[in-house]
Amino acid sequence: MPPTSPWSKLRAWHLLLGLLLLRLLFLPFFCSLYDLAGDESYYWEWGRRPDWGYYSKPPLIGWLMGVVGWASGNQEWGVRLAALMVGTGSLTLLYQLGKRMFNAETGLLVLALAALTPANVALNLFFTIDSPLVLLWSAALLAFWGAVQGPERWTRWLVLSLVMGVGTLSKQMMLVFPVLMVLFAALTKDVRPLLKRPGFWLSVVGALLFMLPVLWWNQQHGWITLEHTKHHFNTKAQADLLDHLVQFVEFPATQAGLFTPLTWFGLLTVSAAALWQWRRLGMKERLLATFSAPALVVFHLLALRQSVNPNWPAVYYLAAMVLLAATWTRASTGLTLWPGFMKLRRPAVVVAAVLTALAYLVPMGLWATRRTGDDKLDPMARIHGWSPAGEAAGRFLAACPRPEQTFLLALGHRENASQFAFYTPQHPRAYRWQPDGVIASQYELWPTPAESVGRDALIVQPSEKPLPRKLERNFTKVEKLGEIHVPLGTTGSRKWQVFLGSGLKEWIATP
């Protein structure tokens, strides 16, 4: 069968539709088993208050959550479905990239390699900032390739500029894309004339213009996003050599788990080979190597210095996926690798399929262990128990003297505020108590409860300690209504004390 035959193309669309159907069927079960992650409800809160920026990220995820909340009536299934649809779009774009750069067989293998990873399973279940980033990065790769190899057309550069611009609103990582564009053009003789084309530079400038409202917002808020981002690169003051070695081993081990061991080994191998054999690479291979290899090297070296979040290098594996698929389908002759490596294709797909299937089957097993009470085996125990807690809070709220004039006030981690705001059926306005005055989340940037003077507060305290006296002094009266106790199997539980603060007199959070 020729690699570009119609049947090869049809198989790819069958695979895409089959994955979409299976994941749609899995969603109700997953929703019944797990609640939203803390970040998801937090971004949903952003969506209730649209703005040009937020504490830790650009605004796109908040805007998208706002649309999802409006379209679904603030239901959990809407968030899960959004993740699935965006994830399916990302896979479609990757397939198109592999097909257009090489052939349909390569596109099919790219699709399989990307879909058959636990990382992609998570990407299609959890609607966080990485979902739109991966979609827009994939779209930008496809648009850039079209602009590079096609005839000079302003529309191509305009599309690229729009995709990159919207991408910068999803996550700061997208700002690296135009840098890699310039690097690729500068290091590739056949493409170097791009640096003299107005369309090339206008696409870069146009994309950066999207950041102007975000920069203005940050300037108005003391550059809080920049300050937060800087914290990611702080190292432990007392970290010793053993700590750094553990970090260094932990990062690649996590990456191998997320992308499956043989696929991850293949991705790193072609990336390293592309750097080593750079001079003999063609234009396609150089483009893919530029958008993958340098960054992957940087992140693995960074792991020697500090802890690296597993999702940080996610977008740099996309181009590596295409390069690996082109190598294994022999669509690319740019890389020279040992014969044994070429034989890893089938085992890699089989291992990936097995591990991906386990990623879906494990929740079912965890569901069974939860029924027997052994919830300690569940690594995602943090994201269940919120729904019944919210329902209990809703009953407390409905029994308040003035439920429509009562807001939610949560102590502790920000997820207490966002999860209760989402899962309490009334979806009350939520605030967070931060007594030291430090800006630790978006809640400290929003207006304080001072805007609700005269109203009552349903206060949730995630501990058995009494409420802080300086909090109680803000109200005319504070009384304990009861407790929320959500069992997690028979070996754990979530507990909150619930208070009613009547008649907010003023708002003084700090001493």
N, C-alpha and C positions, 0 to 999 in steps of 0.2 A: 504494500500500500504506500503510495507516495505520501510524504509527510504533510503536504499541503492539500490533500484530497478533501472533498466536502465531508466525507465521513469522519475524518479527523476533527474538523471544525465542529461537527454535530456532537461528537463525544464530549467536547469541552462544554457546550451549552447543556448537554444532559447532566454532566457532573455539577455544573453550577445550579441548575434547577433542582437536582436531587439533593444537594447539600442544603439549599434553601428550604425545601420541603421537610427534610429530616430535622433541621433546626427549628422550624416552625412547630413541628410536632413535639419537640423536646421542651419548648418554652413553657407551656403550662405546668409541666412537671417541675421544672426548675423554679418557676415562680412560687409553686406551692411549697417548695423545700427551703428556699432562701429568700431573704428580703433584699432590698437595695443595699449596695455597699455604702459606707459612710460618705465617700466622695460623691457618689451619685446623688444622694439626697442633698448634699451640700451644694452641688451644682444646680440642682432643681431649685433650691432657695435663691441662687443667683438669677435663675430664670424668672422668678417672681418680681425681681427688681432690676430690670434691664439697665445696663450702663455701658460706658465705653471701656471700662476696665474693672478688674477685681483684684483682691488682695494678692493672689499668687499667679494668676494667668490672664491672658487676653480674654476678650469677651465672648468669643464665638460659642463656646460650650454653654455659657449661660443663656445666650440667645436661643440656641437649639433646644435647650431644656424648657425654655419658655414656650416655644412652639409645641413641643411634645406635651407639656402639661396642659396647654389649651386644647390641643386636638384630642387628647385621651381623657380629659376630665381629671387630670392629676392622678392617673392610675399607674400602678407598677408595670402593667403589661405594655403601656405606651413607651416607657423607658427601655424595656427589654427589646421591644420590636424595633425601636430606633437603632439600637446597637446592631441588631441583625441586618437591617436594611443597609446601613452604612458599611458594615463589614462585607456584605455581599457586593456592594458597589466597588469596594477596594479590590476584591478578588477579580471582578470583571475587568477592571482597569489593568491589573497585572497581567491577566491573560492577553489583553489587547497589546500590551507593551511587548511581551515575548513574541507574539505572533507578528507584529509589525516590524520588529527589529530583526527577527530571524524567520520563523515559519510557524505554522499552526501546531506542529508537534511540540516545538519548544514552548509555545504558549500553553499547551495542555499540561506539560510537565511543570511549568511555573505554577500553574493553578493548583496542581496536586501537591507540590512541595509546600506552597504557602498555606493551603487549606488544611493539610494533614499535620498540624502542629498544635500543641496545647495553647501556645500563644494566640493562635487564630481562634481557637475555641473561646478563650476569654474575651478576645476582641469582639466577638459576636454575641456575647452575653452581657457585658458590662459597658454601659455608655459613659465613658470618661473621656478626657481630653485626647487620648491616643486614637480613639475611633475616627474623629474628623481629621486628625493630623495624618494618619496613614492614608485615608482616602485622598486628601488633597496633595500629599507628597507623591502618591502614585499618579494622580492626574497631572501633576507638574512634570514628572518624568516623561509621561506620554506626550505632553504638549511640547516639551523641550526637544524631544527627539523629532517630532514633526517639524519644528522650526529649523532644526539643524540640517536635516537631510532633505527637506522639501524645498520647492522654489521660494524665493523671497516674497513673503506676503505679510502685510501689516496685521492681518487678522490672526495669523499664527502667534505673533509676538503679543498681540492684545490678549488672546486667550491665555497665554502663559502668564502674562502680568496679572490678570484677574485671579487665576488659580493660586499663584504665589501670594498675592495680596490677601486673599481670603485665608490662605494657609497661615500667614503671619498673625491673623486674628485667632487662630486655634491654639498655637503654642509657640513659645519663643524659638524652639528648635528650627522652625521653618526659615528663620533668618539666615541659616547656613546655606540654604539651597542656592541663592544667587551667588554666594561666594564660591561654591563648587562649580557653578556655571562658568565663572571667570577663570577658575583654575583649569578646568577642562579645555577651554578655548586657548588659554595661554600655553598649555603643554602639548597641544595637538596641532601639528603644522597645517594639516588639511583644513582645520576648522578655525585657525587663527584669524582669517579674514572676518569672522563674526565680530571681533573686537572693534572693527571699523564700521559696523553697520549700526545706524541709528536705532533700528528696531530692537536690537539686542539690549542696548543701554536704556532705552525707554521702557522696556519690559521690567528691568531691574528697578529703575526709578519709580515707575508706576506702582510696583509691588510695595516698595518702601513707603509710598505715600499713604498706604492703608494704615500705617502705624501712627500717623500724626494724631488722630483723636485719642489713641491709646497713650501716647506720650504726653499729650495735654492732660489726660486724666491722671496719669502718674505724677506729673508736676504739681497738680492740685492736691495730691495726697502724699507728698513727701517722698516720691519715688519708692513707694512701699513694695512694688513688685520686684524692683531691682534689689532692694535690701533682702527680700525673701529669697530670691534666686541665689544671692551670694552665700546664703547659709548652706546651700547644697554642697559647696566646695570647701567648707570648713572641716579640718581634720581634727581627730581627737587629740587633746593636748598631751595626754599621757600614753598615747598609742606606742607600743613597742614593736620590735621586728616581727614577733609572733602574730600580733594583731594584723599587721599589714599582710603577712603571708596568708592568714586565714581569709582576709578580704579578697586577696588575689585569687585564691582557689575557689572561694565561694561564688565569685562573679561568673567565671566560665562554666562552673558546674550548674548554676542557675540557667545560664543561656542554653546549655546543652539540654536541660530539661524542658525549657520552653519551646525549643525548635527541634527537638528529638536529636539524640546523639550523632547518628550518621549524617543527617542533613546538616546539622551545625558544623560537624567536621568538614563536610564538603564545602560549606559556605566560607569557612576560614581558609580552607586550602586554595580555592580559586581566588580569593582575595589576596592571599599572600603571593600566589603565583603571578597574579596580575601585576603586583608591585615589582616583583623580581624580573619579570619578562616584559616590562613596560615598553621597551624600545621596539619590540616586535609585534605589539598589539595593533589591531585595526581600530578604526574610529568607534565602532560599536563597543568593542571591548574596553576601550579607554574611557568612554562615557560611563559605562557601568562600573568600572573599577574606581573612577573618580568619586562616584556617589556612594561608594561602599567602603573600600579598603582603608583609606586614611582614617576615617572616623572610627572604624572598628579597631584599628591599631591604637588610636588615642584612648578609647574607652578601656581597653584591656590594660594599657599602661596606667591609666588613671586609677584602676582598681588596686594598683600597688600602693597608691597614696591614701586612698580613702574608700569609703563605701560607695558603690555605684548602684543606683536603682536599676532593677532588671529591665525596665521599659525604656530607659534613656536611649539606647542605640537602635530601637525598633525600626525606624525608618531606613537605616543604613543597610539593613538586611534585605530590603526590597530589591535594589539593583543587584545585590549579590545573588539573590534567588534567580534572577533572569540569567546572569552570567553562568551560574551553576547548571541551570537547565540547558542552556545553549551548549555547554561543554559536554554534558552527558548525552545529548541528542546528536552530538557531532555537527551541530549547525554552525558552531564557531570553531575555527581552526587557529585562533589566536593564541591559545594556551597549549603548552606541551606538558602533559602530566603522565605519570607512570601508568602502565596498562591496568594494574590492579585498581587504580582509582576509578577508571571507566567502568569497572565491573561492580562498583558500589551502588549504581543507580537502582537496580531492582531491590537489593536488601534495604536500601535507605527508604524507599517507598513503602515496603512491607512493614518495617519497624515503625515508621511514622504512622501508618494506618492503624497498627495495633495500639500504639501509645495514645493516639487521638481517640480511638474507640474507648480506651480506658478512661480518658478524660471525661467522657460522657457517662460511662458506667460507674465510675467511682462515686458520684453523687447518689446513685441508687443504693450502693452499698452503705454509704454514710447514713442515708435515710433509714436503712435497716438497723444500723448500730444505734442510731438515736432512739429508735423504738425500744431497743433493749436497754437504753440508758447509758451506753458507753460513748457519750458525746466528746470525750477527750480525744478520740481518734479523728475528730472532724477538724481539719485545718481552717475551715471557713466558719467556725463557730461564731465569729464576730458578726456575721451577717444573717443570723436568724434570731428570732425572738422580738424583733422590733415591731412587727405587725400586731401581735396581741398586746404589746405594751402600749402602742398607739391607740388601740381600741379601748383599752382600760382608761387611758388619759382622756379619751373622748367622752367616756361615761362620767368621769369626774367633772369635765368641763360642762357637760349638759346639765349637771346637778348644781352648778354654781348659781348664785342669785342673779347675776347678769352675764350669762354666757356670751352674748354678742358684744359685750363691753369688756371681755376678759382676754388678755393676751397670754402667751406662753413665755415663761422665763426658765431657762435651763442652766444648771451649774455643771461644772466639769468640762470634758472635751466637747469640741464643737459639734460632734456627731450626735450628742444628746439633744441639742437644739434642732438640728436639721432632720434627724430621724423622727423625732416627735412631731415636728411641723408637717412632715410628709404623711406619717401614718395615723396621726390623729384625724378622724374623719372630717372635722370642721376646718382643718388646715389653718389654724390660727396664726397671726403674726407672731414670729418667734424672736426672742432676744437671748443673749448669752451673758452670764455674769462673769466679768473679768476684773477681779478686785484690785490687781496690781497696776492696772492702767496700761499694760503692755498690749500692743496691737498684735494679736496672735492669730487672727482669722478675719474673714470679711465682716463678721458680726461687729467687730470693734470699729469698722469704718462706716457702717450704716448708722443712721440716727439711733440714739439710745432710747430707752423707755421714757425719757423725759417728754417725748412727743405724745405719750399716752397718760399724762397726769390726769388723775381723777378716775382712771379705770382700775379694774382689778387684774390680778395676775395669778395664773395657775403655775405654781413653781414646782419643778421636779429636781430633786436632789439625789444624785446617784451614789449615795453613801448613807451610813447610819448616823453620821454626825449631825448635830443641830445646825440650823441655818446660821450663817454669820450675822452677828448683831448689827453690823453696819448695813446689811441688806434689809433686815427687818425694819430698821428705822425709817426706810423710805415709804413705808405703808402705815395707814391708820391702824390696821390690825392684821396679824398673821396667825393663822390657825392651821393645824395639821388636819388634812382630810383623810389620810390613810396611806396605803402603800401599794405599789405595783410590783408584783412578784411573778416573773415568767420563768417556769422551770425549763431547763435545757437538758432533756433526758432525766436521769436521776442523780447525776453527779455534778450538776451545775445549775446556775440560774442567773437571771438579771433582776436587780432590785432597785427601786427608787422610792424615796419618800415623796409624798405629794402634799403641797401646802396651798392655801389660798391667801394671797396678799390682797387685802381689801383697801380700796381708795389710795392709789399711789399719790403721795403728797409732793414728792420731789424725786430727783434721781441723782444720788451721790454714790458712785461706785467705789471710789478710792477713799482712804481715811482722810 
